[in-house]
């Protein structure tokens, strides 16, 4: 008797096609903030998108990159106040 679940090709996922998830401390290091600052931003809704898996908070690197780009500002010398 085969007790292994059968997986269809359309539903099967492997670690090779899923981006690794990183912890709050790892994400904070990547974006140059303290983990406490990143936690505070998450609570306020100001930080990058994250995943909550049970009690664990995880970040996708692509979301961190998107968040960094969305916060790009022009140099203050280029801003005009008409």
C-alpha positions in Angstrom: 0.0 0.0 0.0 1.4 3.4 -1.0 0.9 6.0 1.7 2.8 8.8 -0.1 0.5 11.6 -1.3 0.3 12.0 -5.1 1.1 15.4 -6.5 0.0 16.7 -9.9 2.5 18.6 -12.0 0.4 21.8 -11.8 0.4 21.9 -7.9 3.9 20.6 -7.0 6.2 23.1 -5.6 9.9 22.7 -5.0 12.4 24.8 -3.1 14.1 25.6 -6.4 11.2 27.7 -7.6 10.3 29.5 -4.3 12.3 32.5 -3.2 13.9 31.9 0.2 12.3 33.8 3.1 14.4 35.7 5.6 14.0 36.7 9.2 13.4 40.2 10.5 17.1 40.5 11.6 18.3 39.4 8.2 15.9 41.8 6.4 17.0 44.6 8.7 20.7 44.0 7.9 19.9 44.0 4.2 18.1 47.3 4.3 20.5 48.9 6.8 18.1 49.3 9.7 18.1 47.8 13.2 15.7 44.9 13.7 13.8 47.0 16.3 13.3 49.8 13.7 12.0 47.3 11.2 9.6 45.8 13.8 8.3 49.2 14.7 7.7 50.1 11.0 5.9 46.8 10.6 3.6 47.6 13.5 2.9 51.1 12.1 2.3 49.7 8.6 5.2 51.8 7.2 7.7 49.0 6.4 8.0 46.5 3.6 5.4 43.8 3.0 6.0 40.7 5.1 4.6 37.2 5.6 3.3 35.9 8.9 3.6 32.1 9.1 2.1 31.2 12.5 4.1 33.3 14.9 7.1 33.7 12.5 7.5 36.9 10.5 9.4 36.4 7.2 10.4 38.7 4.3 10.9 38.1 0.6 14.0 39.7 -0.8 12.0 40.9 -3.9 9.6 42.8 -1.5 12.5 44.4 0.3 13.9 45.6 -3.0 10.5 46.9 -4.1 10.1 48.8 -0.8 13.6 50.3 -1.1 12.8 51.5 -4.7 9.4 52.9 -3.6 11.2 55.1 -1.0 13.7 56.6 -3.5 13.7 60.4 -3.3 15.2 63.1 -5.4 18.0 65.1 -4.0 16.8 68.1 -2.0 18.6 70.4 -4.4 16.5 69.1 -7.3 13.2 69.7 -5.5 11.3 72.9 -6.4 9.0 74.8 -4.1 7.0 77.1 -6.4 
